[in-house]
Amino acid sequence: MNQFDERAFGLPEGMDSETTIVATYLLQGPPDEDSLARSLSAAMEQTIGQGCYGLSGYEELVRDFGGRLISYFRVPAHETRSSLVGETWTRAVARIAFPVANTGHQIPMLLTMVLGDLSLGGMIKLVDLDLPPAFVKDFSGPKFGLAGIRTILNTNRPLICSILKPCVGLTPERAADLFRQHALGGAEVIKDDELMAYGGEYRIEDRVLACRRAAEQSFEQTGQRVLYLTSITDRPDRMLEQARRAIEAGANGLMLTPLSTGIGALQALAEDPDIRVPLFAHPALLGAWSWSPDFGIAGHILIAKLFRLAGADINAVPVPYGRFTHMRESYVRMLQLSKAPMLHVKPCFTQVGGGLHALAVPDVIRDVGNDVMLVIGGSAQRHPGGVTSGVRAVHQAISATLDGRTLDEAAGDYPELRQAQTVYAGRKG
């Protein structure tokens, strides 16, 4: 077989768009690297197997199950040797078409196919992934999604999701007291921290029962129902058991970290007929998977596509104006793609957080609109008036922004917001 086997080449127009997965890669290397040969090798290696393309008797397998390099170009788009003079680094974009049949119609094998061993072979990042109808149709997606969450909470405003902190070690009674303070401030969603683990003396049902009682007490005062997202991250078999115990105790929402548990574990929960509450897919480990420009998988593939396909009703994106270094364009894109049409799959409700406080509210709503859930953690507890005032300040900032007023204009009417201005002016996180 020659280095540039014609069977590993293809044109987008020659692919069946109904049944073809297209993976887009950024490849990098030293100036003498043959990135075209490397791209062709990837198409072969991740399907039939590189050594099998040239063997007799495998022609039908290559035709039906082989990968195809359907697009390739250098960055910058060099086409002459003279333009390469002085180049010290090679960058190329390659798009490879894969047959959907190779995935077994499941996410774990999809990821193994499109990146798998390729991740061991030098600088390569999966920067986009086009999924055809033949793949998407096998996934139910979110049970509730954005519209379903709005129906549960009966509001069209941007939502507030506050976090029970300290992250770990709270007794059920202390957690419930904090829960009540957050709810009285106006939080429509309250969640465990993703670091909260249950086991031993920390029984999930004890905390759920205590927090549900707090939710009922706050409802009597505010008239606002609260969605409590209970952490169930664990190994998959125990996670299902934790979910059932939490729901039996009255949990009306669940949270897990799919990049540590596996995205397939999220799907198993979403498709379980006994799990009839919204699921929140927390993005813990996203930085390790996505934030290198040279390796990994682009964040929107994981958060806006695969989490959503697997059944996340709520996903989350780090904000660019908090304590993290997320790019604004990536943040906006991930959030908007989580709501974009995807055949029959419902849109996700997206949380945004990572150091948010009341003064960041206008930026959030300006960038992504009203269909957003603002996550408030330590900033609520640092408010001079306490947790309830800290959450209330965010609620007031939302009201002011929706009314078309600046926070300075509204501060005269809202004492909690005015106090927040003294604490958070010029602060990130």
N, C-alpha and C positions, 0 to 999 in steps of 0.2 A: 504493500500500500504506500502511495506517495504521501508526503507530508500534508498536502492540500487535497485530500480526497473530495472529489466532486459531490459525493453523496452527503457530506456534512454541510454543504452550502444549501441555501434556499432563499426564496423571496417571500416577503410578507403576503404578497398577492397569491402565492401558491399554497398558502396554509389554509386549513379549515378553521375559520374564526370561532366556530361553535365548539371545537374540541381541542384547541391548541392553547397551551399556557405559554406566555412569553415572559422570560426573565431578562431584565436589563442589568448589566454589570458595568462597574468602573474598574478597569484593570490598570495597575501601575507597576513600574519596574525600571531598571537601569536602561540607558539609551540603546544598548545592543540587544534588548529583549525583543523576541519576535512575538508580539502580542496577538497577531492574527493566528499564528500556529497555536498559541495558548488558548485562544477562544475556540478554535476548531476542536482541540483536544477536550475542552470542557463539554462541548456538545456530545462528543462520543463517550467520554468517560462516565458522564452522569446518566447515560441511557443504556445502550447495549453493552458498553465496556470497550475501552479504547482498542484493545488487542483483537476484538472480534470483528471490527469493520472490514478488515481485509481478508477474512477467512471465507472459503467457499462454503456454500450451503446456508449462509446467514443473510442472503440478500433480502428475503421477505421480512426478517426481523428488523433489519436496518431500515427498510422502507416503512414498516408499520410502527416501529417503536423507537427509532433513532432520533436523536436531536438534530436540529438544523440551525446553523448560524445564519440568521436572516438579515442582520444589519451589523456593520462594523465601521467605525471611523476613529481616527486619531483625534486627540484634543491637545493643541489646536489641530485643525483639519489639514494636516500635511498631505500633499500628493506628489511632491517632487523631492528628490534627495537633497537638492541644494537648500531647500527650506529647513532641513533638519540640522544644518550646520550650527553648531553651538548649543544644541539641545542637550540638557544634562539629565533629563528624566523623561520616561515614556508614559503617556496616559492614553487610554483608549476606552471607548464605549462599545460594548458588544451586546447584541440582543439575540438570545437563543430561544428557539421554539421547541417545546416539549409536548409530547402527546399526553393528554389528560389521563389516558388509560394507565400510564405508568405510575400514577399516584395512589392507586387503590381508592381514589376519591376520599382521601383523608389528609388532614393537615400535617401530622408528623412525617408522613412519607413525602408530602409535597416539599417540606423544608429540607428533608434529606436529599431529595432529587435536585433541587435548584441550588443548593449550596454545599451540603455534605462534605465530601472530600476536597471540593474546590477550596474550602476555607483553610486547608492545610498547605496549599500550594503557592503561597506568595500573597502579594497585596491585591485583594479583590473584595469589592463590596457589592452586594445586591441592592441596587438603588430603585428598582421598580419591579412590579410583578403584575402582569395582566392575567386575570382569571376568567376563563370562558364560561358561558352558560352551562356547559356540560359538567363543570366542576361546582359552580355555585348552586345549582339546583338540588344538590344532595345535602345542603345545609339549611336548617330551619332558621338560624339566626336568633336574634333577641325575641323572647316571649312578649316583652312589654315595650322596650325601646323608648324613644323620646316621647312619643304621644302617650304611651301607657303610663310613664312616670308622671306626666302632667295630669293625667286622669286621676291617678292615685292621690296626688297632692292638691288637685283642684286649684291650680294657679298657672297663669301664663307669664309671670315675671321670671327674670333670672333667679335661679335658686341659690340658697346658701347651704353649703355642706360644711359642718364644723367637725372637728376631730377631738375625740376624748384623749386628752393628754394630762399627765405623763403617759407615755406610750405603753408602758408595761407596769405591772405591780399593783394596780388599783384594785381594791376589794370591790365586790359588786355594789356595796353601799356607797363607796366614794365615787365609783363610776356613775351610779344613778344620780347622785347629787350634782355632778358635773353635767350630766345629760340634761337634767331639769334646767340648769342655768343656761345652757346653750339654747334649749327649746324656748325658754321664756324670752330670749333675745331675738327670736324670729328665725332660727335655723329650721329649714324644712327637711333637711337630711342631716343625720348625725352618724358618724362612722367610728369604728375602732381604728386605731392606728394599724398600719400594715405589719408592725412588729409585734402585735398582740397575739400570743400563742396560748392555747388552752390545753390543759393537761394537769394531772396531779391535783393540787388543791384548787386550781383555777378551772372550774367547770363552766362550760359555755352556757348551760341552761340557767345557772345561778345569775350570771351577769345579764342574760337576756330578760329573765323574769324581773329583775330589779329595774332595768332600763325601760321595759314596757310599762311598768307601774309609773315610772317617772313621766313617760310619754302621755299616759292617760291624765295624770295630774296637770301637766302643762296644757293639755288640750282643753281642760275645764276652764283655764284662764285665758287662753289665746284663741281657741276655736280652730287652730291649725294642726292638722295631722302631721306626724313626723315619720319619715322612713329611716329605720335604724339598720345600717349595714354592718353586720356582725362578721368578724374575721374568722375564716375557716381554713386558712392555708395550712396544709399538712400533706402527707403522702396521699395519693388519690383514694385508696380504700378508706382510710380514716377520715378523709375530707367528706366523703359521702355520708358517713355516719355522723360526723359533727353537724353537717347541714340538716340532717333529719332531726337530730336532737334539738338544734336551735329552733327549727320551725315548730316542733311540738311545744316548745316553751314560749312561742309567740313571736319569733323573729319574723319581720316583714321584709327583710333584705339580707343578702349575703355578700361577702367580699373575699376575693382570693387574689393571688399574685401569679398569673399564668406563666410568666417567664421563668418562675422557679418550680411551679407544680407541673408545668406542661400545658400547652394550649388544648391538647386533647382532654385533659382533666376538666377544663372549663366546659368543653362541649358535652362531656358526660353528664355534668351537673345540669346544663341547660336542657338536655334532652330527657332527663329523668322525670317521669310523670309526677313524682312526689314532690319535686322542687318547683313550687308554684309562686315563687317570690322573685323580685328583680335581682340580678347578679351584677356586681361591680367588679370589673377586671382592673386591678391596680397595676401601674406600669413599673413596679420595682424591678430593677436590673436593666431598665431601658438604656441607660447610659452605657453599660457594658456591651449590650447587643448592638447599639446603633450610633453612638455619638463619635466614634472614630470616623474620620473622613476616608480611611483607607481599608477598613475591614468591617465585617458584620452585615447587618440588614437594616435598611432605612426604616426609621421609626413609623412612618405612615403605613408601611406594609403590615407591621405587627399590630399597631393600635387601631387604625382605621379600617383595615381589611380583615385580618385573621381573627382578632379578638371579636369583631362584629360577626363574622361568619360563624364563629364557634358559639355565639349566643350571649355575648356581653350586652346587657341592657344599658350599662353605664361604663364608659371608659374614662381615661384621664390623660391629660397632656400638661407637661410642665410649662409654666408661663415664662416669657422672656423678660418680664419686669419684676421678677422676684429674686430669690437667692441663687437660682440655677442659671446656667449659661445658654439656655436653649435659644436658637435663632427665631426671631419673630416670624419670618416667612415659613419656617418649618412648623411652628406652633399653629399658625393660622391655617395652613394647608391640612394638617392632621385633623384639626377640629372640623373644618368644613367638609373634608372627605368622609368623616364619620356620619355626616347627615346626607351626603350625596346619594342619588338613586343608585340602587344595587339590585336590580331585578326585584325579587319578592322580599328581599331582606330589609327589615325595618331599620331606620336610623337609630344610632346610639344617642343617649344623652351624655354629653361630655363634661367631666369635671376639669377645671383648670386650677392649678395651685402651685405651691412651692414658694412660700413667703409672701402670700397676698395679704393685704390689709385694706382698710376702707378707702384710702387715697388712690389705690390702683383700680378701683371699680370703673371709673370713666374710660380708662384705657382698655379694659376687658370688653366692655359693651361696644365701644367704638370699633374694635378690631373684629369681634365675632358675633355681635348681635345679642338678642335676648335669650336664645336657646343655649344657655350655658349655666353651669353649676360652679359657683365660686367656692373654693375650698379655703377655710379659715382655720388655722391651727393655733400656733403659739401667739399670733398677733392678738387674738381675742383675749388671751390670758394676760397679756402685757398691758391691756387697756387700764388706765388709772381707775376706772369705775368697776373693774372686774370683768368676768367672762360675759355675763349678760349684756353689759354695756358695750363690750367689744363686738359682740355679734350684732347688737342693735345698731351700732355705728355703720356697719356694712349694709344693713338693711336700709338705713337712712341714705347712704350714698347711692344705693340702687334707685331708691325713690327719687332722689334729686336728679340723677342722670336721666331717668325715664321722663321726668317732668321738663327736661331741657334746661335745668339750672346747673351752674357750676357748684362745686362743693363749697367754695368760699361764700357764694350767695346763700346756700342752704344752711350753712353752719349756724347762722343766727337763730334758726328755728329748731335745730337739733343739737342739744347739749352734748350728747355722746359723740356725735361726729366732730363737734368743735374740739372736744378733748382729744380725739384721735389725731386731729391735725397737729396738735402740739407734740404728740409722741412720734408720729411716723413721717413727718415732713422730711423729704430727702432720703428716706431709709428704704433699703431693699431687704425684705425678709424680716 
